[in-house]
Amino acid sequence: MHSDRLFNDDPVDGSDDLPDLLGRSAYAKDLAAVLDRVSRHESSSVLALIGPWGSGKSSLIAMTRRSLIERQAPREWLMAEYNPWSYTDVDTLIAGFFAEIRDALPEDGRWSETRDKIREFGKSIKPYAGLIPGVNGEAVEAAANTIAGNASMAKKRDAVAHALKELNRPILVILDDLDRLEPKELLLVFKLVRLVGRLPNLYYLLSYDEQTLLDVLMRTDLVSDQISRARDYLEKIAQVRLDLPAFREKQKGELVDDMLDAILGRHGKTLTEEEQYLLGRAYYDHIGYRLSTPRAVNRFMAQLDALYGPAGEEVSFFDFFVITFLRTFESGVYAMLQRYKDDLLNNNNRALLGGGASQTPAQRLAIWQERLEVAGVARDNMSGVMSLLSALFVPIQSAHDNLSFGGRDFGELGKQRGVGHVDYFDRYFTFGVPEEDIADRTVLVALQQLVSERAGSELGMLIDRLVTDTGRVIRKLDSLREQGGLPSAGVLQLLADKYGDLPDDHRLFEDPRRMFIYLAMNLFRDLNADQGELVIRAMSIKDSGLLFTAIAITRFPAAVSDGNTSQDGQERQLAWLSQARDVVRGLIVERLASYGEPHDRDRLELFFSLHAAWRILAPEQARAWLLQQVELEKVSLQDAVGSLVTVSYGGSTKPRHRMDSLDPASVDNALGIEFVLHRLENEIDAADMTATRYSGLEPSPEGRRTFALAELNRIRDGRRAKPVD
């Protein structure tokens, strides 16, 4: 097997350099023998080699030519190859026809006179280029009589005929790819062959796809869209019909296997058992049916070979195989997938927000079928294409197989680097890792550098993308964690170090801070108590790192009094949670004690955020300390109450912070509601009551104080209006 020739679409001649991969050499020898027999019994004849586009007709012709040359025949064949579709107009079409015959003659002097006679005869034909023969015998004979009636042209034809007969060498004129011609061009070529080219020792081998040629003929006025008349016309042209041997399933399977092996070997890829199973299923479900000719196999495999390299191990080979097939044979579907990317990745915000009515699997399947129809998928191919897509995309699979799906399904796709995952989809349409993406290989190298404490460009990129493309990087890290390939301690410290650099803008479905905390909680579960305490202390060097650590630890459900875990379930628990909470509480107390009098906005916000975590860990202790800070006037009571205001996010195109409410229970737990209402009575009386959740106040310290006083006023009024039991 010459793997370096597998993807060359040029014809093969059966030689060692251009081997016969389909076992058609024997048929080529039989075809050469047929030509010998015809030349012995007919002074001139037309043979037709018929087969679909891409079925290997040109290769069979090349092998036949080689066989004719190698045969020990009584008369040595001369050969001319005429490609009419390469000529641009009628004059060059005619000139080319006779030029090819003339050039097939040997160069020695005894043939020079014959070449001149052929040239003159060709020139005499040009004025009759518009004479298009009809579709029946009478019309053909009438056209022939018209040409014969021209004494000058007849004389030149007789001279050519006499010369070719005297020289006694058979000339084979090969006309390949006739099905590429326009209707008028095709009829002109047939006129040249049928009426003026039937000269002694001149034989023609026509090559075409019969159905395509019939379609071309039916577009002419001579046939007038009648298939029977088109067939009759072809029968008048060719005397001997030769059908190309069928492309058998065994041949196809061996060809695909050989080419696939060559591709895998070239790219250093080894298929897993699961990949082999998936490829086999896709092939037998639909792809094999569409690879109906050797050219179709070559075309598909050449695309796979050419474009897999840039993507390589950064994509799923199976998914890339199927996407390449769709791009090659169903370009409309390939474009459709990009158009409905959000639906395929379950990233449709309108659906997630409940903006659309729920649909049954049957309804969703009907939608995808309609989209495939619009994309140009033929009815016979609809089921097969849908089956391929259901193997790639969870929403289509759920509709196709009447299944439900959830986040875990997409998580599995992420581990496989599947096209149906949000982090990998674009790689299949950019043939590599896009600039805004980060290669999985880069992530692995970066983690090695993190463990070895040898910073490199890969680690630098990972740190940068951790902040600018948090969702993608966190999902990759979490996937590696599930596979046991993540250094938990090092990544936790990295998360804590970068937490303070995360953007302030809130994202409804992909909040960077929430994703940091989610991964941190998973990583804490990978550590034992001794490791955990060391890591917590290392994470808490920065104020923002301590806050991040505190939030993650306080998110774990605490054990209830009967010794059982909370309803969130054991799988969400942390075995050494009690020790972790004690360590974090101690670090918060130390840090807040070192603050002194926080006045700037950033430090004040962090101060109260840390205190909020402390309230979760030790509520009574935290409350007493905060009241003490208020009494010592190190912290303003208004700022303390303002820190309890909840903040929501509003806006459509660019979400923004918006103060939402003040919960009386939160005030009571943190400071005591009666104490606050009494101590701030005058300020509450003078509150700006226009400060509501709709007034657009920013959650700055000043805005929080203004909003909190207005809320306290409303709380106080509500308490007064409440009837006394």
C-alpha positions in Angstrom: 0.0 0.0 0.0 1.4 3.4 -1.1 0.0 5.5 1.7 1.5 8.6 0.2 -0.7 8.1 -2.9 -3.9 7.4 -1.1 -5.2 11.0 -1.3 -4.2 11.7 -4.9 -7.2 12.0 -7.1 -5.2 11.5 -10.3 -5.9 8.3 -12.3 -3.7 5.3 -11.6 -2.3 3.0 -14.2 -1.6 -0.1 -12.2 2.1 0.4 -12.0 4.2 0.1 -8.9 4.2 3.9 -8.5 0.5 4.2 -9.2 -0.9 0.9 -7.9 -4.4 -0.5 -8.7 -6.2 -0.4 -5.3 -9.5 -1.8 -6.6 -8.3 -4.9 -8.5 -9.4 -3.7 -11.9 -6.2 -4.5 -13.8 -7.7 -7.7 -15.1 -10.7 -5.9 -16.4 -8.4 -3.4 -18.1 -6.6 -6.2 -19.9 -10.0 -7.6 -21.0 -10.9 -4.2 -22.3 -7.6 -4.0 -24.3 -8.5 -7.4 -25.8 -11.9 -6.1 -26.8 -10.3 -3.2 -28.6 -8.0 -5.6 -30.4 -10.9 -7.7 -31.6 -12.9 -4.7 -32.7 -9.9 -3.4 -34.6 -9.7 -6.7 -36.5 -13.3 -6.8 -37.5 -14.3 -3.1 -37.9 -12.5 -0.4 -39.8 -13.7 2.2 -37.2 -15.9 1.9 -34.1 -17.1 3.8 -31.0 -17.0 2.2 -27.6 -18.5 3.7 -24.4 -17.1 3.1 -20.9 -20.0 3.9 -18.5 -19.8 4.5 -14.8 -20.9 7.1 -12.2 -18.8 10.2 -11.4 -15.8 9.3 -9.3 -16.1 5.6 -9.9 -12.7 5.2 -11.4 -13.3 5.4 -15.2 -10.2 7.5 -15.8 -8.0 5.0 -13.9 -9.4 2.1 -15.8 -8.7 4.0 -19.1 -5.1 4.6 -17.9 -4.7 0.9 -17.1 -6.2 0.0 -20.5 -3.7 2.2 -22.3 -0.9 0.6 -20.3 -2.1 -2.8 -21.2 -2.4 -1.9 -24.9 1.2 -0.7 -24.9 2.5 -3.8 -23.1 0.5 -6.3 -25.3 2.3 -8.2 -28.0 -0.4 -7.4 -30.6 0.0 -7.8 -34.4 -0.6 -4.0 -34.9 0.7 -1.5 -32.4 -1.8 1.0 -31.1 -1.4 4.7 -31.4 -3.3 6.8 -28.9 -4.8 10.3 -28.6 -6.6 11.8 -25.6 -9.2 14.5 -26.4 -10.7 16.4 -23.5 -13.4 18.6 -25.1 -14.3 20.3 -21.8 -10.9 22.0 -21.8 -11.7 24.0 -24.9 -13.4 27.4 -24.7 -15.3 27.8 -28.0 -16.4 25.9 -31.1 -13.4 26.7 -33.3 -10.9 25.5 -30.7 -13.1 22.5 -30.0 -12.9 21.4 -33.6 -9.3 22.3 -34.0 -8.4 20.4 -30.8 -10.2 17.3 -32.0 -8.1 17.0 -35.1 -4.9 18.2 -33.4 -5.1 15.4 -30.9 -5.5 12.8 -33.7 -2.7 14.4 -35.7 -0.4 14.5 -32.6 -1.0 10.8 -32.0 0.8 9.9 -35.2 4.5 9.0 -35.0 7.1 11.8 -35.6 9.0 10.1 -38.5 8.6 11.4 -42.1 6.4 8.8 -43.5 3.6 10.2 -41.3 4.1 13.8 -42.1 1.9 13.8 -45.2 -1.0 12.1 -43.3 -0.7 14.8 -40.6 -1.0 17.5 -43.1 -4.1 15.9 -44.7 -5.8 15.6 -41.3 -5.1 19.3 -40.6 -6.7 20.4 -43.9 -9.6 18.1 -43.3 -10.2 19.7 -39.9 -10.1 23.2 -41.4 -12.8 22.2 -43.9 -15.1 21.0 -41.1 -15.3 24.4 -39.3 -17.9 26.1 -41.5 -20.2 23.2 -40.6 -19.9 23.5 -36.9 -23.5 24.6 -36.6 -24.7 21.5 -38.2 -26.1 19.6 -35.3 -27.2 16.0 -36.0 -30.7 14.9 -34.9 -31.7 12.1 -32.6 -32.8 9.5 -35.1 -31.2 7.6 -37.9 -32.8 9.7 -40.7 -31.4 13.0 -39.2 -27.9 11.5 -38.9 -28.0 10.3 -42.5 -29.2 13.7 -43.7 -26.4 15.5 -41.9 -23.9 13.0 -43.3 -25.2 13.5 -46.8 -24.9 17.3 -46.4 -21.2 17.0 -45.5 -20.6 14.4 -48.3 -22.2 16.8 -50.8 -19.3 19.2 -50.4 -16.9 18.0 -53.0 -13.9 19.8 -51.6 -14.4 18.5 -48.0 -15.3 15.0 -49.3 -12.1 15.0 -51.3 -10.0 15.9 -48.3 -11.8 13.3 -46.2 -11.1 10.6 -48.8 -7.4 11.6 -48.8 -7.2 11.2 -45.0 -9.0 7.9 -45.2 -6.7 6.5 -47.8 -3.6 7.6 -45.9 -4.8 6.1 -42.6 -5.7 2.9 -44.3 -2.4 2.6 -46.0 -0.4 3.2 -42.8 -2.4 0.3 -41.1 -2.0 1.4 -37.5 -5.1 1.5 -35.2 -5.5 4.8 -33.4 -7.5 5.0 -30.2 -9.0 8.4 -29.4 -10.1 8.6 -25.8 -12.8 11.1 -24.8 -13.1 11.3 -21.0 -15.5 13.2 -18.9 -18.1 13.9 -21.6 -20.6 14.5 -18.9 -18.9 17.8 -18.0 -20.0 19.4 -21.3 -22.8 21.8 -22.0 -25.6 20.5 -24.3 -24.5 22.2 -27.5 -20.8 21.3 -26.9 -21.8 17.7 -26.3 -23.8 17.5 -29.5 -20.9 19.0 -31.5 -18.5 16.4 -30.1 -20.9 13.7 -31.0 -21.1 15.1 -34.5 -17.3 15.1 -34.9 -17.2 11.4 -33.7 -20.3 10.1 -35.6 -20.1 12.0 -38.9 -16.6 13.1 -39.7 -14.4 11.1 -37.4 -15.3 7.7 -38.6 -12.2 7.1 -40.6 -10.3 3.9 -41.2 -8.3 2.6 -38.2 -9.7 5.3 -36.0 -11.5 4.0 -32.9 -13.1 6.0 -30.1 -13.4 5.2 -26.4 -16.0 7.5 -24.8 -16.2 7.8 -21.0 -19.2 9.2 -19.1 -21.8 8.9 -16.4 -24.8 7.7 -18.3 -27.5 9.4 -16.1 -25.6 12.7 -16.2 -25.2 12.5 -20.0 -28.9 11.7 -20.4 -29.8 14.7 -18.3 -27.6 16.9 -20.5 -29.2 15.6 -23.7 -32.6 16.2 -22.3 -31.8 19.9 -22.0 -31.5 20.1 -25.8 -34.2 21.0 -28.3 -33.4 17.7 -30.1 -34.5 15.5 -27.3 -37.1 17.8 -25.7 -37.0 16.3 -22.2 -37.7 12.8 -23.4 -35.6 10.1 -21.8 -36.3 7.5 -24.4 -35.2 9.8 -27.2 -32.0 10.6 -25.3 -31.3 6.9 -24.9 -31.9 6.3 -28.6 -29.4 9.0 -29.5 -26.7 7.5 -27.3 -27.2 4.1 -28.9 -26.7 5.6 -32.3 -23.3 7.0 -31.2 -21.7 4.0 -29.4 -21.6 0.6 -30.9 -20.0 -1.2 -27.9 -21.1 -0.6 -24.3 -18.7 -1.3 -21.5 -19.9 -0.8 -17.9 -17.4 -0.1 -15.2 -17.2 -2.9 -12.6 -19.2 -2.2 -9.5 -17.5 -0.7 -6.4 -18.1 -3.6 -4.1 -18.7 -3.2 -0.3 -15.6 -5.3 0.4 -13.4 -3.1 -1.8 -14.9 0.0 -0.2 -14.3 -1.3 3.3 -10.7 -2.2 2.6 -10.1 1.1 0.9 -11.5 3.1 3.8 -9.6 1.0 6.4 -6.3 1.4 4.5 -6.8 5.2 4.2 -7.9 5.5 7.8 -4.8 3.6 9.0 -2.6 5.8 6.9 -4.2 9.0 8.5 -3.9 7.6 12.0 -0.3 6.6 11.5 0.6 9.9 10.0 -0.8 11.8 12.9 0.3 9.4 15.6 -3.3 8.6 16.7 -4.4 5.3 18.2 -8.1 4.6 18.4 -9.6 3.4 21.7 -12.2 0.5 21.6 -15.0 3.0 22.1 -13.7 5.2 19.2 -13.6 2.1 17.0 -17.1 1.2 18.0 -18.4 4.7 17.3 -16.7 4.9 14.0 -18.0 1.6 12.9 -21.5 2.5 13.9 -21.4 5.8 12.1 -20.0 4.1 9.0 -22.6 1.4 8.8 -25.5 3.7 9.8 -24.9 6.2 7.0 -21.4 7.2 6.0 -20.6 4.0 4.2 -23.7 4.4 2.1 -22.6 7.9 1.0 -19.1 6.8 0.1 -20.4 5.2 -3.1 -17.4 5.7 -5.4 -13.6 5.6 -5.0 -13.6 9.4 -5.6 -16.0 9.9 -2.7 -13.8 8.0 -0.4 -10.7 9.9 -1.6 -12.4 13.2 -1.3 -13.6 12.5 2.3 -10.4 11.0 3.5 -8.3 13.8 2.0 -10.3 16.3 3.9 -9.9 14.4 7.1 -6.1 14.0 6.6 -5.5 17.6 5.6 -7.4 19.2 8.5 -7.1 16.8 11.4 -3.4 17.8 12.0 -3.9 21.3 13.3 -6.6 20.1 15.7 -5.1 16.8 16.6 -5.6 15.7 20.2 -7.4 18.9 21.0 -10.6 17.4 19.5 -12.4 14.1 19.6 -11.3 12.1 16.5 -14.7 10.5 16.1 -16.5 13.9 16.3 -14.0 15.4 13.8 -14.5 12.4 11.5 -18.3 13.0 11.5 -18.1 16.8 11.2 -15.6 16.4 8.3 -18.0 14.1 6.5 -20.9 16.6 6.9 -18.6 19.4 5.7 -17.7 17.4 2.7 -21.0 15.9 1.7 -23.6 18.1 3.5 -22.3 21.6 3.4 -25.7 23.0 4.2 -25.8 21.0 7.4 -22.3 22.1 8.3 -23.5 25.8 8.0 -26.7 25.0 9.8 -24.8 23.7 12.8 -23.0 27.0 13.2 -26.2 28.9 12.9 -27.9 27.0 15.7 -24.9 26.7 17.9 -26.7 27.9 21.0 -29.5 25.3 20.6 -27.0 22.5 20.1 -25.0 23.5 23.2 -28.1 24.1 25.3 -26.9 27.7 25.6 -30.2 29.3 24.6 -30.8 32.0 27.2 -34.5 32.4 26.3 -35.2 28.8 26.9 -33.2 28.7 30.1 -35.1 31.7 31.5 -38.4 30.1 30.7 -39.2 32.4 27.8 -40.3 29.6 25.5 -43.0 26.9 26.0 -41.7 23.5 26.9 -41.5 21.1 23.9 -41.9 17.3 23.8 -39.0 15.3 22.2 -41.3 14.7 19.2 -41.7 18.4 18.7 -38.0 19.1 19.0 -37.3 16.3 16.6 -39.7 17.8 14.1 -37.9 21.2 14.4 -34.5 19.6 13.7 -35.9 17.7 10.7 -37.3 20.9 9.3 -33.9 22.5 9.7 -32.2 19.6 7.9 -34.7 20.0 5.0 -33.9 23.7 4.8 -30.2 22.8 4.8 -30.7 20.7 1.7 -30.6 17.2 3.0 -32.2 14.8 0.6 -35.1 12.7 1.9 -33.3 9.5 1.5 -30.4 10.8 3.6 -32.5 12.5 6.3 -32.6 9.5 8.7 -28.8 8.9 8.4 -27.8 12.5 8.9 -30.1 12.8 11.9 -28.5 9.6 13.4 -25.0 11.1 12.9 -26.0 14.4 14.6 -27.6 12.6 17.5 -24.2 11.0 18.2 -22.6 14.4 18.5 -25.2 16.7 20.2 -27.1 16.0 23.4 -30.2 18.0 22.5 -30.6 16.2 19.1 -30.0 12.8 20.8 -32.6 13.6 23.4 -35.1 14.4 20.7 -34.1 11.6 18.4 -34.1 8.9 21.2 -36.9 10.4 23.3 -34.5 10.9 26.3 -34.1 13.5 29.0 -30.7 15.1 29.6 -28.9 17.2 32.1 -25.6 18.9 32.9 -23.8 15.7 33.4 -24.3 14.7 29.7 -22.5 17.9 28.7 -19.8 17.3 31.3 -19.1 13.9 29.6 -18.8 15.7 26.3 -16.3 18.0 27.8 -14.1 15.1 28.9 -14.2 13.8 25.4 -13.5 17.2 23.8 -16.7 16.7 21.9 -18.1 19.2 19.4 -21.3 19.3 21.4 -19.6 21.0 24.3 -19.4 24.8 24.6 -15.7 24.8 25.2 -14.9 22.7 22.1 -17.5 23.5 19.4 -15.5 26.3 17.7 -12.4 24.0 17.3 -14.3 21.9 14.8 -15.1 24.9 12.6 -11.7 26.7 12.9 -9.7 23.5 12.4 -7.6 24.1 15.5 -7.6 26.0 18.8 -9.0 29.5 18.3 -7.1 32.5 19.6 -9.5 33.1 22.4 -9.4 29.5 23.4 -6.7 27.7 25.4 -5.4 24.4 24.3 -5.8 21.4 26.6 -2.2 20.6 26.1 -1.3 24.1 27.4 -3.3 23.6 30.5 -1.5 20.3 31.3 1.9 21.9 30.8 0.9 24.9 32.9 -0.2 22.6 35.8 3.2 20.8 35.6 4.9 24.1 35.9 2.6 25.0 38.8 3.6 21.9 40.7 7.3 22.2 39.9 7.2 25.9 40.7 8.9 26.7 37.4 6.8 29.4 35.8 6.6 29.3 32.0 4.5 30.9 29.2 1.9 28.2 29.6 1.4 28.9 33.2 1.3 32.6 32.4 -1.4 32.0 29.8 -3.4 29.8 32.2 -3.3 32.5 34.9 -4.4 35.2 32.5 -7.3 33.1 31.1 -8.4 32.1 34.5 -9.4 35.7 35.0 -10.4 36.7 31.4 -12.1 33.4 30.4 -13.0 31.9 33.7 -15.8 29.6 32.7 -13.8 27.7 30.1 -10.7 27.3 32.3 -12.7 26.3 35.4 -14.5 23.6 33.4 -11.3 22.2 32.1 -9.7 22.2 35.5 -12.8 20.5 37.1 -12.8 17.9 34.3 -9.1 17.1 35.0 -10.0 16.9 38.8 -12.6 14.3 38.0 -10.1 12.3 36.1 -7.6 12.6 39.0 -5.2 14.8 37.1 -5.3 18.0 39.1 -2.9 19.2 41.8 -5.5 20.3 44.3 -3.3 22.2 46.7 -1.5 24.2 44.0 -4.7 25.1 42.2 -6.5 26.2 45.4 -3.6 28.6 46.1 -3.8 29.8 42.5 -7.5 30.4 42.8 -7.1 32.3 46.1 -4.4 34.4 44.6 -6.5 35.5 41.5 -9.9 35.8 43.3 -9.4 39.5 43.9 -8.6 40.1 40.2 -11.9 38.7 38.9 -14.1 41.3 37.1 -16.9 43.0 39.1 -19.5 42.5 36.3 -22.0 39.9 37.2 -23.0 37.2 34.8 -26.3 35.4 35.2 -25.2 32.0 33.9 -21.4 32.1 34.3 -20.4 34.1 37.3 -16.6 33.9 37.7 -16.7 34.1 41.5 -19.3 31.4 41.8 -17.3 29.2 39.5 -14.1 29.8 41.5 -15.9 28.8 44.7 -17.5 25.7 43.2 -14.1 24.4 42.0 -12.5 25.2 45.4 -15.2 23.2 47.3 -14.5 20.2 45.0 -10.7 20.6 45.6 -11.0 20.9 49.3 -12.7 17.5 49.3 -9.5 16.0 47.8 -7.5 17.0 50.8 -7.2 15.5 54.3 -7.3 17.7 57.5 -3.5 18.2 57.8 -3.1 19.1 54.1 -6.2 21.3 54.3 -5.1 23.4 57.2 -1.7 24.2 55.5 -3.5 25.0 52.2 -6.0 27.3 54.0 -3.3 29.3 55.6 -1.4 29.6 52.3 -4.5 30.7 50.6 -5.3 33.4 53.1 -2.1 35.5 52.8 -4.0 38.1 50.8 -7.2 39.7 52.2 -9.1 38.6 49.0 -7.7 35.1 49.4 -8.9 34.9 52.9 -12.4 36.1 51.9 -12.4 33.5 49.0 -11.4 30.7 51.4 -14.0 31.8 53.9 -16.8 31.8 51.4 -15.8 28.4 50.1 -15.7 26.8 53.6 -18.9 28.5 54.8 -20.7 27.1 51.7 -20.3 23.6 52.9 -23.4 22.3 54.8 -22.8 22.0 58.5 -23.8 18.9 60.4 -27.1 19.0 62.2 -27.7 18.1 65.9 -28.6 14.4 65.3 -25.2 13.7 63.8 -26.5 13.5 60.2 -25.5 15.7 57.4 -27.9 18.3 56.0 -30.4 17.5 53.3 -27.9 18.6 50.7 -26.4 15.1 51.1 -23.2 13.4 52.2 -21.5 13.9 48.9 -21.5 17.7 49.4 -20.0 17.4 52.9 -16.4 18.0 53.9 -15.0 15.4 56.3 -12.7 17.8 58.1 -15.2 20.7 58.0 -15.1 21.5 61.7 -11.4 21.9 61.7 -11.5 24.0 58.5 -14.1 26.3 60.0 -12.0 26.8 63.2 -8.9 27.7 61.1 -10.8 30.1 58.9 -12.5 31.8 61.9 -9.2 32.3 63.7 -7.7 33.8 60.6 -10.7 36.2 60.1 -10.4 37.3 63.8 -6.7 38.0 63.4 -7.2 39.9 60.1 -10.1 42.1 61.3 -8.2 42.9 64.5 -5.3 44.3 62.3 -7.6 46.6 60.3 -7.7 49.5 62.7 -10.1 52.0 61.3 -11.1 51.2 57.7 -12.1 54.3 55.8 -11.5 53.7 52.1 -14.3 52.0 50.1 -12.5 48.8 49.0 -11.1 48.0 52.5 -14.5 48.8 54.1 -16.3 46.4 51.8 -13.8 43.7 52.4 -14.0 44.3 56.2 -17.8 43.6 56.2 -17.5 40.7 53.8 -15.1 39.0 56.2 -17.3 39.8 59.1 -20.3 38.2 57.2 -18.3 35.0 57.0 -17.4 35.2 60.7 -21.1 35.5 61.5 -21.7 32.2 59.7 -18.9 30.5 61.6 -19.5 32.0 65.1 -22.6 34.3 65.1 -22.6 35.3 68.7 -18.9 36.0 68.8 -19.0 38.0 65.6 -22.0 40.0 66.8 -20.4 41.0 70.0 -17.2 42.1 68.3 -19.0 44.2 65.7 -21.1 45.9 68.4 -17.9 46.7 70.3 -16.4 48.2 67.1 -19.5 50.4 66.8 -19.3 51.5 70.4 -15.6 52.3 70.0 -16.5 54.3 66.9 -14.1 52.3 64.8 -17.0 51.4 62.6 -20.0 53.5 61.7 -23.3 51.9 62.7 -24.8 53.2 59.4 -22.0 51.5 57.5 -22.6 48.3 59.5 -26.3 48.3 58.6 -25.5 49.3 55.0 -23.3 46.2 54.7 -26.4 44.1 55.3 -28.2 45.5 52.2 -28.7 42.8 49.6 -27.6 43.6 46.1 -29.2 42.2 42.9 -28.3 42.6 39.3 -30.4 44.3 36.7 -30.2 45.4 33.1 -30.5 43.5 29.8 -27.5 44.1 27.6 -25.0 45.1 30.4 -26.1 43.9 33.9 -25.4 46.3 36.7 -25.5 46.2 40.5 -28.7 47.3 42.2 -29.5 47.5 45.9 -32.5 45.3 46.6 -33.6 45.1 50.2 -32.7 45.0 53.9 -33.9 42.0 55.8 -34.9 42.8 59.4 -33.8 39.3 60.5 -30.3 39.9 59.2 -30.2 43.2 61.1 -31.4 41.5 64.2 -28.8 38.7 63.9 -25.9 41.0 63.2 -26.6 44.0 65.5 -30.0 43.7 67.1 -33.0 45.4 65.4 -34.2 47.3 68.5 -30.7 48.6 69.1 -30.3 49.8 65.6 -33.8 51.5 65.4 -33.1 53.3 68.7 -29.6 54.4 68.1 -30.3 55.7 64.5 -33.8 57.1 65.3 -32.9 60.7 64.2 -31.2 59.6 61.0 -34.2 57.3 60.2 -36.6 60.2 60.7 -34.6 62.2 58.1 -34.2 59.3 55.7 -34.5 60.0 51.9 -37.6 57.9 51.2 -37.0 58.2 47.4 -34.2 55.6 47.9 -35.9 52.4 46.7 -34.7 49.4 44.8 -35.8 51.1 41.6 -34.0 54.5 42.2 -30.8 53.4 40.7 -28.5 54.0 43.7 -25.1 52.4 43.3 -24.0 50.1 46.2 -21.3 52.4 47.3 -20.8 53.1 51.1 -22.8 56.3 50.7 -25.5 54.7 48.6 -25.8 51.8 51.1 -26.2 54.2 54.0 -28.9 56.2 52.2 -30.8 53.0 51.2 -30.4 51.4 54.6 -31.9 54.4 56.4 -34.9 54.4 54.0 -35.4 50.7 54.5 -35.2 51.1 58.3 -37.8 53.8 58.1 -40.1 51.4 56.3 -39.3 48.5 58.7 -40.1 50.8 61.6 -43.4 51.9 60.1 -44.3 48.3 59.5 -43.6 47.3 63.0 -45.7 50.1 64.3 -48.6 49.2 62.1 -48.5 45.6 63.2 -51.4 45.0 65.8 -50.3 44.1 69.3 -51.6 40.8 70.6 
